[in-house]
Every structure is written in structure tokens, then in C-alpha cells.
Amino acid sequence: MSKQERKWRRIYFWLMIFIYCIYGPVEILEYVLDDGNFPLSFIFVGLAIPFIRKNHLNKFNE
């Protein structure tokens, strides 16, 4: 594993923690308590990040 790949793995790790542990619950609380707009952005981001990570990290192995 190259130094650059380790760096990107660490970045994606912290990005996913932020999205799933901070951004997600805040979006859901806003949906429940505030205006009632469905949190589509969280769903799209939450589903897209693992695929983006996989495709990006596979480029290092080519």
C-alpha cells in the first residue's frame, strides 16, 4: 500500500465517520423536529460515499 493510498484511506475513514455519525443524525433530527423536509441529501451522500471510495482506491491498484 503506497503512502498516498494510506492517506486517502484515512481521509475516507474520517469522512465516513463524519457523514454517518454527525451529518446523518443531524439531518434526521431536523427532519423529525423542524420543517419536515425529507433528508434526500443524506440518503444520496450516504449511499454514494462507499462507491466513490471504492472506485477511487481501486485506481491506486491499477
N, C-alpha and C positions, 0 to 999 in steps of 0.2 A: 504494500500500500504506500503510495507516494505521499510526500508531505502535503501537497496540495489537496489530495483526496481526503486525508485526515482532517485538514482544515474545513473542507466543505461538509464532511460528516458531522463535525462539531457544530457548524453553523445550522445545518438542518435539524440536528438534535434539539438545540435551543429554540429554534423557530417553531418546531412542532410542540415543544412544551409550552411556549407562549400561546400558540393558537388553541391548543386543546385544553389548557389549564387556566388561562386567563381570558383570552378573547371569547372563547365559546361560552363559558358561564356568564360573562357579562352580557353577551348578545341574548342569551336565553332569559336572563333576568329582565333585560329591557323589554323583551317580547311579552313576558308574563306581567310585569308590573307597570310598564309605561304605556306606550302607544299601541301595542298590539300588531305592529308590522312584523310579518313572518321573517325570521333571520336567514334569508336566502344566501346572503354573502358568506355567512359562517358555513353553511352546508357546502357551497361551491368551493370555498377555500379548504375546508376540512377534507373534502374528497380529492381535491387536486394536488395538495402538497405531497402525499406519498408517491403519486405518479411522477410529479416533477422531480422529486428527489431521486427516484429510481432511474429515470431517464438521464438525469444529469450525471449521476455517479457511474452509470454504465459507460459514459463517454470516456472516463478515465481508464477503463479496462480495454478499450479498443486499440 
